[in-house]
């Protein structure tokens, strides 16, 4: 993994819905605010043009492209994209783009110039798989297509100045392709690679992969359909990943928000407690466009549906506090000396508590994932003793090796060593 990605966070940008204009230039006005919030890696959903054939809705899906090396005119020009990349870099942040390698839109130029590069059904027509009606699927047995795909990716590294890729539905594409693509793209400049998949094997090519299983377990926990024990089982599974392989934790993204509901629909009163988890458990946290508002509506996927920005971005300071904590406390950055200890309590069916340390910093996290009030817990650990600051209230405390705490419904507490 590139050094700048270690301990970093990601902010996903939905350009279409971000501003009334829906352009790169309009979004760029938000960069100073995002920088202040602590954002380090800006991820743009696909910036390529969208197919008109089989288009869904009025504007279509970002993920049904008609060219891999052009800019969606809805968002601006190539020069304006390059200006956005430069603006991100000037603020000390990095920028990655969404890459959709499994399929193209129905009128992608390859479908005309190289129809043999696509999967066909029994009738010889372009195949529709997974219930996606607006895309056609590429055939990865075709060496020429694979070479052209990698050439297109290299274009964005060389000409676009990007710092990495978020690879859509990565597990639907053969792993050996990603290994080859990374080798050729990293030969230009070492990049950051994020996979939308939850398979350990794909870390042969990727730095970070989605924590889908955790997300589903956390949603089920909030709805009373799973236990904290089941959530821990997923975390123990992830702990067996190769050294340096990280999971991406989030409470919302473009798919979840539109199709499954906002984090407030999914997690109800526990939404912020789960957000705290994503920023404090070993891994990489992601924030989706508007979560800092907070945005409480589902955004349409195929049509214009503006995020209703207010002058007061209510959760800006909440996320700023969490993201900055990751920079000031190295135990949250996943270094070789960093350890996380799940601490037993008398309320393990309702509260998840863990202690992170790396010898030079330490953080205590307590999360009440229930409606129960006035829950008392006793925490004990030999390294617990010391001075701490409650990162929400700012109050400082001195803890012994054993301490007692009380949590209210959905409450979270984070104490950072001082």
Beta strands, then each sheet from edge to edge (+ up, - down):
strand 1: 10-13
strand 2: 41-44
strand 3: 94-99
strand 4: 103-105
strand 5: 135-137
strand 6: 164-167
strand 7: 192-195
strand 8: 208-210
strand 9: 246-249
strand 10: 284-288
strand 11: 339-342
strand 12: 351-357
strand 13: 362-368
strand 14: 375-380
strand 15: 386-390
strand 16: 396-399
strand 17: 402-407
strand 18: 412-417
sheet 1: 1+ 2+ 3+ 6+ 7+ 8+ 9+ 10+ 1+
sheet 2: 4+ 5-
sheet 3: 11+ 12- 13+ 18- 15+ 16-
sheet 4: 14+ 17-
end
